[in-house]
Amino acid sequence: MLEREHAILTPLINLVNVPIQLNMITRKVIGADACKGRLVCIALDSLPSRARAGEIYRDKSDYFDVDVSAAGLKYLLSLKPDVLVLEPTGVNYIKFWVTKCAEYGVEIALVGHKQSNRYRENLSLPDKDDEADALALACYYLEHQSDPLQFARIRDDVTSRLRDAALRLKHIDRIQSPLLNRLQQDLAWAMPEVGGSVHAVLFWRWLAEYSKSARYDLLLSTTCGLGITQNMRAMAKLLVDLWRQKAIVESEMVDLLKHSQFDRDRAVMEKYYLPKIAQAIIISQYYPLTNFLGEDGNEIMQISRSRRTGTHTKKPVSLRRFRKTLGVAPVREASGKSPTKTKKAGSRICRIQLWLWLFGAFERKKSKIKTATSAMQDLNDLWLSLHAEKHIKVARSTFCSKFVERLFYDLLAAR
């Protein structure tokens, strides 16, 4: 699933208290496609046939627009909908509607982007436009309302805020990289003595004129370069300000992580010396673990038969979903005579955090935590064997996958 597809949406309320209904009684369902500043909506109370859906789409008379305003919200609520069905891909566009409608008791259902697209094509709707998406969303809910697994999960308030903070942290990292690269390139001609290899925060604060440094003042006065420009100082100020914002977001994440609902998860992760920010990002991606378990609260296992050998094997469905959510389960693609290929899938920010932890805990020769406990010693032995047998990239991906498997079963045992 897309990373922003699960970044909800509701810092003001706990949407878990608004579950998907499992009964099949007549209900007013509004399918809504979120646009900038408005919703394109259609209201249905029964599932139309494919032919009737085509007529509704072509006629267009049953559609209506709702503006993002107090008047628009009042009008939408005046229709007394039981369910509002949305796609969670445009999270900033739907955040207002999800929050406000849930406050007034309207059930919220989220349909994944892939599921929505496939269902729209199944209805033989010719175009991908706002009206087609809204109709597909309403019909999808009416057909699948008895199966909650067909809908994207809605996070509770604390987990939603944690996820939002994780995405803001990713956004800051994405902004700071080009700034840092540009400044380092400029320093190559402006102040070659420090250009290209500056890691000290003091230097960037000095360049931004936020701090004083006799050392860098002396280097600037004696440099053989062309000197510092005002544009470089302005860019340095932007960089330092971004670091301040990053510190604020990280502090917020650490505070959210202290909520009691995460205690057991944190206890498991601290056994492996995962940094707090890494814990927060990983927890925000999967929490709660019950999302990956069956209705009986146990791991989902499937029995499948091999076409080649005829033997039956167990497939750990829950584990694979968990791995994919954390970005360590590649997706296989095979077509015709082309060889089977794999590609990365799942959360990229989780993959980055796992790699940073791997590098700091096991790849660094001077790391002291790699043998701090028996659990870490086992992981260190695993890393050394993989590193000796495989290419470094393959060794890293295999290690992270095996670690996530351990993490899953540890979390399962801690429930």
ABEGO torsion letter per residue (X at the ends): XBAAAABOGBAABBAAABBBBABABBBBBBBBBBBBGBBBBBBBABBBBAAAAAAAAAAGAABBBBBBBAAAAAAAAAAGBABBBBBAABAAAAAAAAAAAAAAGBBBBBBBAAAAAAAAAAAGBABBBAAAAAAAAAAAAAAAAABAAABBBBBBAAAAAAAAAAAAAAAAAAAAAAAAAAAAAAAAAABAAABGABABAAAAAAAAGABBBAAAAAAAAABABAEBBAAAAAAAAAAAAAAAAAAAAAAAAAAAAABAAAAAAAAAAAAAGBBAAAAAAAAAAAOBAAAABBAAGBBBBBBBBBAAAGBBBBBBAAAAAAAAAAGABBBBBBBEABBBBBBBBEBAAAAAAAAAAAAAAAABAABAAAAABAAAAAAAAAAAAAAAABBAAAAAAAAAAAAAAAAAAAAAAAX
